[in-house]
Amino acid sequence: MTLQEYKKKRTEEMSVLSFTMRQQVVPDYKIQNALIGLYDDSVMRKIRQLCYDFRVEYYRLDSSIKKAKTEFEIDEICKNNKFDKIK
């Protein structure tokens, strides 16, 4: 596997992890309920912020992985993701 292939693989893994972790914090049904206006503004802001935080962390990882020069560096970037800190 080339370094570019490895970067792609690990980026895809981080995408799946982001959605999986987000689902644990904000299940899809809550997002759907928010979209149809079932929650008050404070709940809507919280859901929006949580989704935003997961997105920002994914793109931070994506950018770092693209700059990485070795598989070890990529693994360290992925290992040190902050998805579990988003609550």
C-alpha positions in Angstrom: 0.0 0.0 0.0 1.4 3.4 -0.9 1.4 6.3 1.5 -1.4 8.0 -0.5 -3.5 4.9 -0.2 -2.8 4.7 3.5 -3.8 8.3 4.0 -7.0 7.7 2.1 -7.8 4.6 4.2 -7.1 6.3 7.5 -9.1 9.4 6.5 -12.0 7.2 5.7 -11.7 5.4 9.0 -11.7 8.8 10.8 -14.9 9.7 8.9 -16.6 6.5 10.1 -15.4 7.1 13.6 -16.6 10.7 13.6 -20.1 9.6 12.5 -20.1 6.7 15.0 -19.1 8.9 17.9 -21.5 11.6 16.9 -24.3 9.1 16.8 -23.5 8.1 20.4 -23.7 11.8 21.5 -26.5 13.0 19.2 -28.5 10.1 17.7 -30.0 10.6 14.2 -33.5 10.8 15.6 -32.6 13.9 17.6 -31.2 15.6 14.5 -34.3 14.7 12.6 -36.5 16.0 15.4 -34.4 19.2 15.4 -34.9 19.6 11.7 -38.7 19.6 12.0 -38.6 22.0 14.9 -39.5 19.8 17.9 -36.9 21.3 20.2 -36.5 24.7 21.8 -33.7 27.1 20.7 -31.2 26.0 23.5 -31.5 22.3 22.4 -31.2 23.3 18.8 -28.0 25.3 19.5 -26.5 22.4 21.5 -27.2 19.9 18.7 -25.9 22.2 16.1 -22.7 22.9 18.1 -22.1 19.2 18.7 -22.4 18.4 15.0 -20.2 21.3 14.2 -17.5 20.1 16.7 -17.4 16.7 15.2 -17.1 18.2 11.7 -14.3 20.5 12.8 -12.4 17.7 14.4 -12.7 15.5 11.3 -11.4 18.2 9.0 -8.5 18.9 11.5 -7.5 15.2 11.2 -8.0 15.2 7.4 -5.7 18.2 7.1 -3.0 16.7 9.4 -3.2 13.3 7.6 -2.7 15.0 4.2 0.5 16.7 5.6 1.9 13.5 7.2 5.1 12.0 5.7 5.0 8.5 7.3 2.5 5.9 8.2 3.6 6.2 11.8 2.8 9.9 11.8 -0.6 9.2 10.4 -1.3 6.6 13.0 -0.3 9.1 15.8 -2.6 11.7 14.3 -5.5 9.2 14.2 -4.7 7.8 17.7 -4.8 11.3 19.1 -8.2 12.3 17.7 -10.5 14.3 20.0 -13.8 12.8 19.1 -14.2 11.3 22.6 -13.9 14.8 24.1 -16.9 16.1 22.3 -19.9 16.1 24.6 
